[in-house]
Every structure is written in C-alpha cells, then in structure tokens.
Amino acid sequence: MGWLWAIIVGFVLGLLAKAIIPGKQHSPLWLATIFGMIGAIVGNSIARGIGIDETRGIDWGRHGLQLGAAVVIVFLGDMLYTSMRGGRQRA
C-alpha cells in the first residue's frame, strides 16, 4: 500500500507543481508524477532535518516543503527534458 500512496502523492504534487509553474511544461504526466514523488522525498527529508516531520494534526509545514521541492524539481526536470528532446516537442 505504501507504493500506491507514493504514486498518488507524486501524481498530485506533480500536477500542483505544473499548475504553479508559469508557462507550458513539456514533460509528460508520468514524468511529472515521478518528479512529484522525488519532491515528496526531498520535502520529507528537509522537514525531518528541521524537526517538523511529525506534528499533531495535519503536517502543513511538511506538506508545504514537499510542494516546494516538487515545484523546483518539476521545473528543473522539465528544463532538462526539453533540452534533451531538442527544444520544443513536435505535434
């Protein structure tokens, strides 16, 4: 069940990150999901490092760090994906 949650959270974080980043992203949805999963892992690591990984109630700080990391990773990953694909994707 842990992998299913990781995929769902990665999917949601990837979509939110793509919505927050201005302009059009060219990376496919499956790649944004993987970037979102990586963002969740990085955000959890940062939260653990500053001591807010587990609090009472909803962990807004941890979720904010996960989303922030996902935005950065989706942005950088999309730039890398676009440059590896040779610029813009052809229709």
Rosetta blueprint (number, residue, H / E / L):
1 M L
2 G H
3 W H
4 L H
5 W H
6 A H
7 I H
8 I H
9 V H
10 G H
11 F H
12 V H
13 L H
14 G H
15 L H
16 L H
17 A H
18 K H
19 A H
20 I H
21 I L
22 P L
23 G L
24 K L
25 Q L
26 H L
27 S L
28 P L
29 L H
30 W H
31 L H
32 A H
33 T H
34 I H
35 F H
36 G H
37 M H
38 I H
39 G H
40 A H
41 I H
42 V H
43 G H
44 N H
45 S H
46 I H
47 A H
48 R H
49 G H
50 I H
51 G L
52 I L
53 D L
54 E L
55 T L
56 R L
57 G L
58 I L
59 D L
60 W H
61 G H
62 R H
63 H H
64 G H
65 L H
66 Q H
67 L H
68 G H
69 A H
70 A H
71 V H
72 V H
73 I H
74 V H
75 F H
76 L H
77 G H
78 D H
79 M H
80 L H
81 Y H
82 T H
83 S H
84 M H
85 R L
86 G L
87 G L
88 R L
89 Q L
90 R L
91 A L
